[in-house]
Amino acid sequence: QVQLVESGGGLVQAGGSLRLSCAASGRSYAMGWFRQAPGKEREFVAAVSWSTGNTAYADSVKGRFTISRDNAKNTVYLQMNSLKPDDTAVYYCASRGRIYDLGFSASNYAYWGQGTQVTVSS
């Protein structure tokens, strides 16, 4: 079993930055961030391999967002820079448990955090 607790969301002006954190208990080999805006499907944002540090990003956030992990703290981060109003959504941390491969679809992930709201004002 994996439990995930997110933090770090909030309200920020366009062009600003936020850092989301996801503290994990239990073994996770691949983790990701997803987001869901009102009336839209949950979409992939970024993923990281716990063991290799390999990362992947959605095209919409490449060059602006950075996913990273701190093995000692068992925590994954999502640094979000140059935020846009279109980034407004509930952001979810997710884990694939003992699966190593990065996942790009919500259906690839078995464990989810409770979500944290990110609102970017124009």
Phi, psi and chi 1 to 4 in degrees:
 res  aa     phi    psi   chi1   chi2   chi3   chi4
   1 GLN       -  141.8  -81.3  -72.5  -10.7      -
   2 VAL  -124.4  131.9  176.7      -      -      -
   3 GLN  -115.9  138.0  -67.8 -177.1  -35.4      -
   4 LEU  -127.2  134.9  -54.7  170.3      -      -
   5 VAL  -129.3  117.1  178.7      -      -      -
   6 GLU   -94.9  156.9  -59.4  118.9  -27.9      -
   7 SER  -156.9  165.0   60.0      -      -      -
   8 GLY   107.8   -3.1      -      -      -      -
   9 GLY   -71.9  173.9      -      -      -      -
  10 GLY   163.7 -165.9      -      -      -      -
  11 LEU  -106.2  131.7  172.8   64.0      -      -
  12 VAL  -144.0  151.8   64.5      -      -      -
  13 GLN   -79.1  154.6  -71.3 -171.9  -26.9      -
  14 ALA   -54.4  136.9      -      -      -      -
  15 GLY    92.2  -11.0      -      -      -      -
  16 GLY   -83.9 -175.1      -      -      -      -
  17 SER  -131.9  153.0  -62.1      -      -      -
  18 LEU  -145.2  152.6  -78.6  174.2      -      -
  19 ARG  -123.3  122.9 -170.9  177.3   79.4  157.8
  20 LEU   -95.7  145.5  -54.5 -177.8      -      -
  21 SER  -123.4  149.8  -60.1      -      -      -
  22 CYS  -138.9  109.3  174.6      -      -      -
  23 ALA   -90.6  127.5      -      -      -      -
  24 ALA  -113.4  137.8      -      -      -      -
  25 SER  -115.3  141.5   64.0      -      -      -
  26 GLY    93.2  167.1      -      -      -      -
  27 ARG   -84.2  126.5 -172.5  160.4  -67.3 -179.3
  28 SER  -131.0  125.7  -68.6      -      -      -
  29 TYR   -99.7  -23.8  -67.1  130.6      -      -
  30 ALA  -142.5  133.5      -      -      -      -
  31 MET  -133.0  157.4  -65.0 -174.0   67.9      -
  32 GLY  -147.0  167.1      -      -      -      -
  33 TRP  -118.3  136.5  -73.5   96.3      -      -
  34 PHE  -127.1  165.9  -72.9   75.1      -      -
  35 ARG  -143.8  154.5   65.6 -173.1 -177.6 -173.1
  36 GLN  -141.0  117.5 -172.1  166.3   18.3      -
  37 ALA   -92.2  158.5      -      -      -      -
  38 PRO   -56.4  131.2  -26.5   34.8      -      -
  39 GLY    76.8    4.8      -      -      -      -
  40 LYS  -120.3  162.5  -65.4 -172.5  176.7 -178.6
  41 GLU   -77.4  158.4  -68.2 -172.8   -5.7      -
  42 ARG   -68.9  132.3 -167.4  168.2  -63.6 -169.8
  43 GLU  -124.3  149.8   64.7  172.6   -0.3      -
  44 PHE   -68.4  139.5  170.2   77.0      -      -
  45 VAL  -115.7  -55.7  174.6      -      -      -
  46 ALA  -161.1  158.8      -      -      -      -
  47 ALA  -145.6  155.1      -      -      -      -
  48 VAL  -143.3  142.6   63.8      -      -      -
  49 SER   -87.4  129.0  165.3      -      -      -
  50 TRP   -65.9  -35.4 -155.7  -93.5      -      -
  51 SER   -86.0  -42.4   56.8      -      -      -
  52 THR   -96.6  -21.9   66.2      -      -      -
  53 GLY    80.7    2.7      -      -      -      -
  54 ASN   -58.9  143.2  -71.3  -16.5      -      -
  55 THR  -129.6  161.9   58.6      -      -      -
  56 ALA  -147.8  149.3      -      -      -      -
  57 TYR  -137.0  150.6  -63.2   92.2      -      -
  58 ALA   -69.9  148.2      -      -      -      -
  59 ASP   -58.2  -33.2  -72.3  -16.4      -      -
  60 SER   -67.8  -16.6   58.9      -      -      -
  61 VAL  -119.6   -4.0  -54.8      -      -      -
  62 LYS   -57.8  134.5  -83.8 -179.1 -176.3  175.5
  63 GLY    85.1  -11.0      -      -      -      -
  64 ARG  -116.0  -35.6  -60.7 -171.4  -61.1  121.9
  65 PHE  -108.2  148.0  -69.5   11.4      -      -
  66 THR  -134.6  126.1  -58.0      -      -      -
  67 ILE  -100.1  140.1 -171.8  170.3      -      -
  68 SER  -149.6  166.2   61.6      -      -      -
  69 ARG  -136.6  151.2   85.7  -93.4 -169.4 -112.2
  70 ASP  -118.3  104.2 -176.2  -33.3      -      -
  71 ASN   -62.2  -38.5  -70.2   -5.1      -      -
  72 ALA   -64.8  -33.8      -      -      -      -
  73 LYS   -97.4   -3.0  -64.6 -176.9  177.9  179.7
  74 ASN    53.3   44.7 -136.6   26.5      -      -
  75 THR  -131.2  139.3  -61.7      -      -      -
  76 VAL  -111.1  142.1  172.3      -      -      -
  77 TYR  -119.7  153.3  -56.9   98.1      -      -
  78 LEU  -130.4  104.6 -174.7   67.6      -      -
  79 GLN   -85.9  122.0  177.8   66.8   43.0      -
  80 MET  -117.1  115.4  -55.1 -175.7  -65.5      -
  81 ASN  -115.8  164.2  -61.8  -31.0      -      -
  82 SER    49.3   48.5  -58.0      -      -      -
  83 LEU   -65.9  146.4  -77.9  161.1      -      -
  84 LYS  -121.3  157.6  -54.0  173.8 -178.0  179.7
  85 PRO   -55.0  -32.2  -29.6   36.9      -      -
  86 ASP   -66.4  -13.6  -76.9   -9.8      -      -
  87 ASP   -80.8   -7.1  -65.1  -42.0      -      -
  88 THR   -61.8  124.7  -64.9      -      -      -
  89 ALA  -178.2  171.6      -      -      -      -
  90 VAL   -88.1  127.5  176.8      -      -      -
  91 TYR  -102.4  132.8  -77.2   70.3      -      -
  92 TYR  -119.3  137.3  -63.8   90.4      -      -
  93 CYS   -91.9  144.1  175.3      -      -      -
  94 ALA  -142.9  152.8      -      -      -      -
  95 SER  -129.7  144.7  166.5      -      -      -
  96 ARG   -95.6    7.9  -59.4 -160.9   74.2 -168.6
  97 GLY    65.7 -125.1      -      -      -      -
  98 ARG   -93.7   21.2  -60.5 -169.8  176.9 -148.3
  99 ILE   -96.7  128.9  -61.8  174.3      -      -
 100 TYR   -80.5  -35.3  -76.6   92.6      -      -
 101 ASP   -66.7  144.6  -62.8  -24.6      -      -
 102 LEU   -66.6  146.8  -62.2 -178.2      -      -
 103 GLY  -119.0  147.1      -      -      -      -
 104 PHE  -120.5   -1.5  -56.5   96.9      -      -
 105 SER  -121.7  146.4  170.1      -      -      -
 106 ALA   -57.3  -31.6      -      -      -      -
 107 SER   -69.3  -13.6   61.7      -      -      -
 108 ASN   -76.8  -13.4  -64.6  148.5      -      -
 109 TYR  -110.9  133.8  -69.0   79.7      -      -
 110 ALA   -97.2  -22.3      -      -      -      -
 111 TYR  -125.5  140.2  -54.8   99.0      -      -
 112 TRP  -135.8  146.6  -67.5   85.4      -      -
 113 GLY   -81.9 -179.4      -      -      -      -
 114 GLN   -83.3  -13.6   78.9  -76.3    1.3      -
 115 GLY    93.8  148.8      -      -      -      -
 116 THR  -137.5  135.4 -175.7      -      -      -
 117 GLN   -80.5  132.9  176.4   70.7   45.9      -
 118 VAL  -121.2  122.7  171.2      -      -      -
 119 THR  -124.0  124.7  -57.9      -      -      -
 120 VAL  -113.6  118.2 -176.3      -      -      -
 121 SER   -92.3  148.8   63.1      -      -      -
 122 SER   -90.2      -   56.5      -      -      -
